[in-house]
Amino acid sequence: MYRDINMGSKSKPLRLKKKSKREEIVKDRISELPDSILCHMLSFIPTEYAVRTSILSTRWKSIWASVPNLDFEYRDDSVLWADEYDSESYAGFFTFVDRVLSCRDPLDIKKCRLHCDCCKDDFSRIDGWIRTVVRHNVVELDLNVKIGLEGDIDQPLELPQCVFMCKTLVVLKVNSNCITYTPPTSGCFPSLKFLHVSVEYPDNDSMEKIFSCCPVLECLTINGLLGVDDVLNFNISVPELRRLRLELELDCVYNEDIKHTFFVNCPKLESLNIKQDILSNYLFENVKYLVRANVNLWCHYVNHQHACATALLAGLSNVKYLSLSAPFLEGGCLPAFDNLSELKLVLYDCYNWDFLTELLQRSPNLEYLVVEHEEYRGCAEDYEHEKCTKHVLYSESVPVCLISHLKTITIRGFEGCPHEEKLAKYLLKNGQVLRKMTIYNDVAKEFSMSQRASKACRVEFI
């Protein structure tokens, strides 16, 4: 599978047939390109294939060794589960990586991607690979290293200290069930701007140290599994952070006593994306520049999160753009969204659809609204069609935004159910400055004749 690299080998010269005149006319224009362009072309393919180009001609023999990007991947589930696996292919991959890295001197490495399934006996070799790419001034490092969990790991693979101290590292992605973090007390990640960490049952100490030692970090993504043995307190205090994404699941049956806490103190934060099954506690401080938020709380069977939801939404009350999907939310947890101009709200059949009108009441300057109706099988089991209509209860007072600001409405997932029709007619009837309503379903064309407050409003069906 992996080509043996033997740069010093001499093969017997081949006798080539004399080319015809037509063949002599055809030029190999690609081979005539400068080395820099050829290296750039090879940087977009896995290193395994880049090495194979060495057999094309003498011109190509060593081009691959100067490619600034390295991409290594070995995936084999049988390695993870300690089954009988292809040991020859596994050993060939490790030998291949060893030899490629040995050919790099003295060239820098711009990007290194290492995705592999491995045995714990090979941790030392992987550690050596990481140290080698750091010595070559790596700019982007993507590590996805997995081992089977059939037994305890006596000595985990600790991320080398040189990674934390690397002056050229700008992007770091780590997704692993065996890598641990022990950053130094000071001076780490001096140039790191993008950090993506996938975690499985993290502990307070290592996580907090990582997030607090990134002086120029601008984008942080954390995803993975949270355990139940230790309730974590994540302190994300990053002075230059602009984008924060959290995608987390709780690895247990819901227990309302289990509440992980995220303390966010990022004075330059502009965008926040949260996706969770069970909502954690969120405490915000110094986030006055936050303008965009996306909140997706996808668990449908949790009814004891209103206090957490209230605190979370209060921290987002100054945003201009909000996307919200949370089946359990009710109007009582809503703050005033005085700056909100664009809103996307995902509704389910089991949702309190009048939650939308209260959200409109609290968003006086809203100009663009997207309502997305998604089906969920559990909703159909708990709510009959007739009950759904009872969830659309509109107050007599019309929200200010409908009277003076709301210009564009988009409705997706429209199926023509009574509660959907009632919602669309309500918006048309009360949207006094509405210019356009787009409904993604042509079964609702009867709405083109519905009463509308704005004579300039166009209704489109897609």
C-alpha positions as CSV (number, residue, x, y, z in Angstrom):
1,M,0.0,0.0,0.0
2,Y,2.8,2.5,1.0
3,R,5.6,2.8,-1.5
4,D,9.1,2.1,-0.3
5,I,11.2,5.2,-0.5
6,N,14.8,4.4,-1.5
7,M,16.4,7.6,-2.7
8,G,19.8,6.1,-3.3
9,S,18.9,3.0,-5.2
10,K,20.2,2.4,-8.7
11,S,18.1,0.5,-11.2
12,K,19.2,-1.1,-14.5
13,P,18.6,1.4,-17.3
14,L,15.8,0.6,-19.6
15,R,16.1,0.5,-23.4
16,L,13.3,2.7,-24.8
17,K,11.9,2.4,-28.3
18,K,12.6,5.3,-30.6
19,K,9.7,7.8,-30.5
20,S,7.7,8.5,-33.6
21,K,7.6,12.0,-35.0
22,R,4.1,12.5,-33.6
23,E,5.2,11.5,-30.1
24,E,8.2,13.9,-30.3
25,I,5.9,16.8,-31.1
26,V,3.8,16.2,-27.9
27,K,5.4,18.1,-25.0
28,D,5.1,17.3,-21.3
29,R,4.0,20.8,-20.4
30,I,3.3,20.0,-16.7
31,S,6.9,18.8,-16.1
32,E,8.1,22.0,-17.6
33,L,6.5,24.0,-14.8
34,P,8.7,25.4,-12.0
35,D,9.4,23.3,-8.9
36,S,7.3,25.7,-6.8
37,I,4.2,25.2,-8.9
38,L,4.6,21.4,-9.0
39,C,5.0,21.4,-5.2
40,H,1.9,23.5,-4.8
41,M,-0.1,21.1,-7.0
42,L,1.1,18.0,-5.0
43,S,0.2,19.7,-1.7
44,F,-3.5,19.1,-2.4
45,I,-3.2,15.3,-2.4
46,P,-2.2,12.7,0.3
47,T,1.5,12.3,0.8
48,E,1.2,8.6,-0.3
49,Y,0.2,9.7,-3.8
50,A,2.6,12.6,-3.9
51,V,5.5,10.1,-3.3
52,R,4.3,7.9,-6.2
53,T,4.9,10.7,-8.7
54,S,8.7,10.0,-8.2
55,I,8.4,7.2,-10.8
56,L,7.1,9.4,-13.6
57,S,10.5,10.6,-14.7
58,T,13.9,11.9,-13.5
59,R,12.3,15.4,-13.4
60,W,9.8,14.2,-10.8
61,K,12.1,12.0,-8.8
62,S,12.5,14.3,-5.8
63,I,9.8,16.9,-6.2
64,W,7.6,15.3,-3.6
65,A,10.3,15.8,-0.9
66,S,9.8,19.5,-1.2
67,V,6.0,19.6,-0.9
68,P,5.2,21.9,2.1
69,N,2.1,19.9,3.2
70,L,2.2,16.4,4.6
71,D,-1.0,14.3,4.8
72,F,-0.8,10.8,6.5
73,E,-3.8,8.6,7.1
74,Y,-4.2,5.0,8.3
75,R,-7.6,3.8,9.4
76,D,-8.3,0.2,10.5
77,D,-11.0,-0.6,13.0
78,S,-9.5,-4.0,13.7
79,V,-6.5,-2.2,15.2
80,L,-8.8,-0.4,17.6
81,W,-10.5,-3.5,18.8
82,A,-7.4,-5.7,19.0
83,D,-8.7,-8.0,16.4
84,E,-6.5,-9.7,13.8
85,Y,-5.4,-6.9,11.6
86,D,-3.1,-6.5,8.7
87,S,0.2,-6.1,10.5
88,E,2.2,-5.8,7.3
89,S,0.1,-2.8,6.2
90,Y,0.2,-1.3,9.7
91,A,4.0,-1.6,9.9
92,G,4.3,-0.3,6.3
93,F,2.4,2.9,7.3
94,F,4.7,3.6,10.2
95,T,7.8,2.9,8.2
96,F,6.5,5.2,5.4
97,V,5.9,8.1,7.7
98,D,9.4,7.6,9.3
99,R,11.1,7.7,5.9
100,V,9.1,10.7,4.6
101,L,10.0,12.8,7.6
102,S,13.6,11.8,7.4
103,C,13.7,13.3,3.8
104,R,12.5,16.7,4.9
105,D,15.7,18.2,6.2
106,P,16.2,21.2,6.1
107,L,12.9,22.1,4.5
108,D,10.0,23.7,6.6
109,I,6.6,22.0,6.9
110,K,3.7,24.3,6.4
111,K,0.9,21.8,7.2
112,C,0.9,18.3,8.7
113,R,-2.2,16.2,8.9
114,L,-1.9,12.9,10.8
115,H,-5.0,10.7,11.1
116,C,-4.3,7.2,12.3
117,D,-5.6,4.2,14.4
118,C,-2.8,2.8,16.4
119,C,-1.6,0.6,19.3
120,K,-0.3,2.1,22.5
121,D,3.0,0.5,21.9
122,D,3.6,3.0,19.1
123,F,3.0,6.1,21.1
124,S,6.8,6.9,21.2
125,R,7.0,6.9,17.4
126,I,4.0,9.2,17.1
127,D,5.6,11.5,19.7
128,G,8.7,11.6,17.6
129,W,6.8,12.5,14.5
130,I,5.1,15.4,16.3
131,R,8.5,16.7,17.6
132,T,9.9,16.4,14.0
133,V,7.2,18.5,12.4
134,V,7.5,21.1,15.2
135,R,11.3,21.3,14.5
136,H,10.4,22.1,10.9
137,N,8.4,25.2,11.9
138,V,5.0,23.7,11.3
139,V,2.2,26.3,10.8
140,E,-0.9,24.0,10.9
141,L,-1.0,20.7,12.8
142,D,-4.0,18.3,12.6
143,L,-3.8,15.3,14.9
144,N,-6.5,12.6,14.9
145,V,-5.0,9.7,16.8
146,K,-7.2,6.9,18.2
147,I,-6.6,3.6,20.1
148,G,-9.0,0.9,21.2
149,L,-10.4,1.2,24.7
150,E,-10.3,-2.5,25.5
151,G,-7.9,-1.9,28.3
152,D,-6.4,0.8,30.6
153,I,-3.8,3.1,29.1
154,D,-0.8,2.9,31.5
155,Q,1.0,5.8,29.8
156,P,-1.1,8.1,27.7
157,L,0.3,10.0,24.7
158,E,1.1,13.4,26.2
159,L,1.2,16.2,23.7
160,P,4.9,17.2,23.6
161,Q,5.9,20.5,25.3
162,C,7.5,21.7,22.1
163,V,4.0,22.0,20.6
164,F,2.9,24.5,23.3
165,M,6.1,26.5,22.8
166,C,6.1,26.4,19.0
167,K,6.5,30.0,17.6
168,T,5.3,29.2,14.1
169,L,2.1,27.2,15.0
170,V,-1.0,29.1,14.0
171,V,-3.6,26.3,13.7
172,L,-3.9,23.3,16.0
173,K,-6.6,20.6,15.7
174,V,-6.6,17.6,18.1
175,N,-9.1,14.8,18.1
176,S,-8.0,11.9,20.2
177,N,-9.0,9.5,22.9
178,C,-5.4,9.0,24.2
179,I,-3.7,12.4,24.0
180,T,-3.4,14.4,27.2
181,Y,-2.3,18.0,27.8
182,T,0.1,19.4,30.4
183,P,0.9,22.9,29.1
184,P,3.8,24.9,30.7
185,T,2.9,27.6,33.1
186,S,3.9,30.4,30.8
187,G,5.0,31.3,27.3
188,C,2.9,28.8,25.4
189,F,1.1,29.1,22.0
190,P,2.7,32.5,21.2
191,S,1.3,32.5,17.6
192,L,-1.8,30.2,17.9
193,K,-4.9,31.7,16.4
194,F,-7.1,28.7,15.7
195,L,-7.6,25.8,18.2
196,H,-10.0,22.9,17.7
197,V,-10.0,20.4,20.5
198,S,-12.2,17.2,20.7
199,V,-12.5,16.0,24.2
200,E,-13.7,12.8,25.9
201,Y,-14.3,13.1,29.7
202,P,-12.0,16.0,30.2
203,D,-10.8,17.2,33.6
204,N,-10.9,20.7,34.9
205,D,-7.1,21.1,35.3
206,S,-5.9,20.4,31.8
207,M,-8.7,22.1,30.0
208,E,-8.5,25.3,32.0
209,K,-4.8,25.5,31.5
210,I,-5.1,25.2,27.7
211,F,-7.8,27.9,27.4
212,S,-6.0,30.4,29.6
213,C,-2.6,30.3,27.9
214,C,-3.5,31.4,24.3
215,P,-2.6,35.1,24.2
216,V,-3.5,35.7,20.5
217,L,-6.2,32.9,20.0
218,E,-9.1,34.2,17.7
219,C,-11.1,31.0,17.1
220,L,-11.8,28.2,19.6
221,T,-13.9,25.0,18.9
222,I,-14.5,22.4,21.6
223,N,-16.5,19.3,20.9
224,G,-16.9,15.8,22.4
225,L,-18.3,14.0,25.4
226,L,-18.7,15.3,29.0
227,G,-18.7,12.8,31.8
228,V,-20.8,12.6,35.0
229,D,-18.2,11.7,37.6
230,D,-16.8,15.2,37.8
231,V,-18.8,18.3,37.3
232,L,-16.5,20.6,35.3
233,N,-16.0,24.3,35.5
234,F,-14.6,25.6,32.2
235,N,-13.0,29.0,32.4
236,I,-12.6,30.4,28.9
237,S,-10.7,33.7,29.4
238,V,-9.1,34.5,26.1
239,P,-8.4,38.2,25.5
240,E,-8.3,38.1,21.6
241,L,-11.0,35.4,21.0
242,R,-13.6,36.3,18.3
243,R,-15.3,33.1,17.6
244,L,-16.3,30.3,20.0
245,R,-18.0,27.0,19.1
246,L,-19.1,24.4,21.6
247,E,-20.6,21.1,20.5
248,L,-21.0,18.8,23.5
249,E,-23.0,15.8,24.7
250,L,-23.5,14.5,28.2
251,D,-22.6,10.8,28.4
252,C,-25.4,9.7,30.7
253,V,-29.1,9.5,31.2
254,Y,-30.3,13.0,32.1
255,N,-29.8,14.1,35.7
256,E,-30.8,17.6,36.5
257,D,-28.2,17.7,39.3
258,I,-25.4,17.4,36.8
259,K,-24.5,20.8,35.5
260,H,-21.2,21.7,33.9
261,T,-20.4,25.4,33.9
262,F,-18.8,27.5,31.3
263,F,-17.5,30.8,32.4
264,V,-16.8,33.0,29.3
265,N,-14.7,36.1,29.7
266,C,-13.7,37.2,26.1
267,P,-13.9,41.0,25.6
268,K,-13.5,40.7,21.8
269,L,-16.0,37.8,21.2
270,E,-18.1,38.4,18.2
271,S,-19.7,35.0,17.4
272,L,-20.9,32.2,19.7
273,N,-22.2,28.8,18.5
274,I,-23.6,26.3,21.1
275,K,-24.9,22.8,20.3
276,Q,-25.7,20.6,23.3
277,D,-28.2,17.9,24.3
278,I,-28.3,18.9,28.0
279,L,-27.8,22.6,28.5
280,S,-24.8,23.6,30.8
281,N,-24.6,26.7,33.0
282,Y,-23.3,29.7,31.1
283,L,-21.9,32.7,32.8
284,F,-20.8,35.6,30.6
285,E,-18.6,38.6,31.5
286,N,-17.3,41.3,29.3
287,V,-18.9,40.1,26.0
288,K,-20.2,43.5,24.8
289,Y,-19.0,43.0,21.2
290,L,-21.0,39.7,20.7
291,V,-23.1,40.2,17.6
292,R,-24.0,36.7,16.4
293,A,-25.2,33.6,18.3
294,N,-26.4,30.2,17.2
295,V,-28.0,28.0,19.9
296,N,-29.1,24.4,19.2
297,L,-30.4,22.4,22.2
298,W,-31.6,19.3,20.5
299,C,-32.8,17.1,23.4
300,H,-36.7,17.0,23.3
301,Y,-37.3,15.4,26.7
302,V,-35.8,17.8,29.1
303,N,-38.1,20.1,31.0
304,H,-35.9,21.4,33.9
305,Q,-33.5,23.7,32.1
306,H,-35.3,27.0,32.2
307,A,-33.0,28.6,34.7
308,C,-30.0,27.7,32.6
309,A,-31.8,28.9,29.4
310,T,-32.7,32.2,31.1
311,A,-29.1,32.9,32.0
312,L,-27.8,31.9,28.6
313,L,-30.2,34.1,26.6
314,A,-29.6,37.0,29.0
315,G,-25.9,36.8,28.0
316,L,-27.0,36.9,24.3
317,S,-29.4,39.8,24.6
318,N,-27.2,42.3,22.7
319,V,-26.7,40.2,19.6
320,K,-27.8,41.3,16.1
321,Y,-28.1,37.9,14.6
322,L,-29.7,34.9,16.5
323,S,-30.5,31.3,15.4
324,L,-32.4,29.4,18.0
325,S,-33.6,25.8,18.2
326,A,-34.7,24.5,21.7
327,P,-38.0,22.5,22.0
328,F,-38.3,23.1,25.7
329,L,-38.1,26.9,25.8
330,E,-41.0,29.0,26.9
331,G,-41.6,32.7,26.8
332,G,-40.8,33.3,30.5
333,C,-37.1,32.9,29.9
334,L,-36.7,35.7,27.3
335,P,-34.8,38.9,27.8
336,A,-35.3,42.0,25.6
337,F,-33.4,41.7,22.3
338,D,-33.3,45.4,21.5
339,N,-30.5,45.1,18.9
340,L,-31.7,42.0,17.1
341,S,-32.2,42.5,13.4
342,E,-32.1,38.9,12.0
343,L,-33.7,35.9,13.7
344,K,-33.9,32.2,12.7
345,L,-36.3,30.1,14.9
346,V,-36.6,26.3,14.5
347,L,-40.0,25.1,15.6
348,Y,-41.2,21.5,16.2
349,D,-44.7,20.1,16.5
350,C,-44.2,19.7,20.3
351,Y,-43.0,23.3,20.5
352,N,-45.1,26.1,22.1
353,W,-45.6,28.0,18.8
354,D,-46.8,31.1,20.6
355,F,-43.2,31.4,21.9
356,L,-42.5,33.0,18.5
357,T,-44.9,35.9,19.1
358,E,-43.4,36.6,22.5
359,L,-39.9,36.5,20.9
360,L,-41.2,39.1,18.4
361,Q,-42.6,41.2,21.2
362,R,-39.1,41.3,22.7
363,S,-37.3,42.1,19.4
364,P,-38.6,45.6,18.5
365,N,-36.1,46.2,15.7
366,L,-36.2,42.8,14.0
367,E,-36.1,43.1,10.1
368,Y,-35.5,39.6,8.9
369,L,-37.3,36.5,10.2
370,V,-36.8,32.8,9.2
371,V,-39.2,30.2,10.7
372,E,-38.1,26.6,10.1
373,H,-40.5,23.8,10.9
374,E,-38.8,20.5,11.5
375,E,-40.4,17.1,12.1
376,Y,-39.4,15.0,15.1
377,R,-40.8,11.5,15.5
378,G,-41.1,11.8,19.2
379,C,-43.3,14.9,18.8
380,A,-45.9,12.8,16.8
381,E,-46.0,10.3,19.6
382,D,-46.7,12.8,22.3
383,Y,-48.9,15.3,20.5
384,E,-51.9,14.6,18.3
385,H,-52.6,16.9,15.4
386,E,-55.5,18.6,17.2
387,K,-53.4,19.4,20.2
388,C,-50.7,21.2,18.1
389,T,-53.2,23.8,17.1
390,K,-53.7,24.7,20.7
391,H,-50.1,25.7,20.9
392,V,-50.6,28.8,18.7
393,L,-52.1,31.4,21.0
394,Y,-51.4,34.9,19.7
395,S,-51.8,38.0,21.9
396,E,-54.0,40.8,20.8
397,S,-51.2,43.3,21.0
398,V,-49.2,43.3,17.8
399,P,-45.4,43.2,18.3
400,V,-43.6,46.5,17.5
401,C,-41.3,44.9,14.9
402,L,-44.3,43.8,12.8
403,I,-45.7,47.3,12.8
404,S,-42.5,49.2,11.9
405,H,-39.4,47.1,11.0
406,L,-40.0,43.5,9.8
407,K,-39.4,43.5,6.1
408,T,-38.7,39.9,5.1
409,I,-40.1,36.5,6.3
410,T,-39.1,33.1,5.2
411,I,-41.0,29.9,6.2
412,R,-39.4,26.5,5.6
413,G,-40.8,23.0,6.1
414,F,-44.4,24.3,5.6
415,E,-46.8,21.4,5.3
416,G,-50.1,23.2,5.5
417,C,-51.0,22.1,9.0
418,P,-53.5,24.3,10.9
419,H,-50.9,25.8,13.3
420,E,-48.6,26.6,10.3
421,E,-51.5,28.3,8.4
422,K,-52.4,30.3,11.5
423,L,-48.8,31.5,11.9
424,A,-48.4,32.6,8.2
425,K,-51.8,34.4,8.2
426,Y,-51.0,36.1,11.5
427,L,-47.7,37.4,10.1
428,L,-49.3,38.6,6.8
429,K,-52.2,40.3,8.6
430,N,-50.0,42.2,11.0
431,G,-46.8,42.9,9.0
432,Q,-47.4,46.5,8.1
433,V,-44.0,47.2,6.4
434,L,-43.5,43.6,5.1
435,R,-42.1,43.5,1.6
436,K,-41.7,39.8,1.0
437,M,-42.8,36.4,2.4
438,T,-41.3,33.3,1.0
439,I,-43.0,29.9,1.8
440,Y,-41.1,26.7,0.9
441,N,-44.1,24.7,-0.1
442,D,-46.5,25.2,-3.0
443,V,-49.5,23.6,-1.2
444,A,-50.2,26.9,0.5
445,K,-51.0,29.0,-2.5
446,E,-54.3,30.0,-1.0
447,F,-52.3,32.5,1.2
448,S,-51.8,34.7,-1.9
449,M,-55.3,35.8,-1.3
450,S,-55.0,36.2,2.5
451,Q,-55.5,39.5,4.2
452,R,-52.3,41.4,4.5
453,A,-51.4,44.7,6.2
454,S,-48.7,45.7,3.7
455,K,-49.9,46.3,0.1
456,A,-46.3,46.1,-1.1
457,C,-45.8,42.6,0.3
458,R,-45.1,39.8,-2.3
459,V,-45.8,36.2,-1.4
460,E,-43.7,33.6,-3.1
461,F,-44.0,29.8,-3.0
462,I,-41.0,27.6,-3.7
